[in-house]
Structure formats: C-alpha cells, structure tokens
C-alpha cells in the first residue's frame, strides 16, 4: 500500500439496525457507516473505507495502522483480526426515567 504492492484481504463486516437506520461496521479498521437501507449502509461504508484507505496511503502509515487494529503479519502478508464468535449476552443496566 502506498509505494508497496497491494494485497486483497477479506475484512469482517457487521450489519445492525438501530431504529430506522442500518449500520455497517468493520472491526478490522474500526469503521462504521449508516444509511436508510441495507444497500445505503453498504454504499456509505464503501465510501468511508475508500476515504480511509486514501488517507492512510497518503500518510504512508499502513504498518502502524494495521498493528494498531490488531492485524498480524504472517510470511510478509497482513491478515485482519478474525471474528471467532458472535453472540448476545444478557445484562442488566439502569434504565433512565
């Protein structure tokens, strides 16, 4: 990336619905985007990711950024963190009046 060769990686995406908004989140870069529909959220995320990639490339800080987000370098290739499980957990929180 930057002056380096480019690699293709698969990053995990999590989709949620909050009220009327659709949310697209990637823990690989801690990026989030939203939209009025699933498709809008995907398009918004694509723009957000593109801007993120452009900015990190411009600053030439890929190594630092990938390490900060938990990516691992294995045999000269970077791999994003893997989601190994996703579940819901029941918790009790104080409810505002």
C-alpha positions, 0 to 999 in steps of 0.5 A: 500500500502506498509505494508497496504492492497491494494485497486483497484481504477479506475484512469482517463486516457487521450489519445492525439496525438501530431504529430506522437506520442500518449500520455497517461496521468493520472491526478490522479498521474500526469503521462504521457507516449508516444509511436508510437501507441495507444497500445505503449502509453498504454504499456509505461504508464503501465510501468511508473505507475508500476515504480511509484507505486514501488517507492512510496511503497518503500518510504512508502509515499502513504498518502502524495502522494495521498493528494498531487494529490488531492485524498480524503479519504472517510470511510478509502478508497482513491478515485482519483480526478474525471474528471467532464468535458472535453472540448476545449476552444478557445484562442488566443496566439502569434504565433512565426515567 
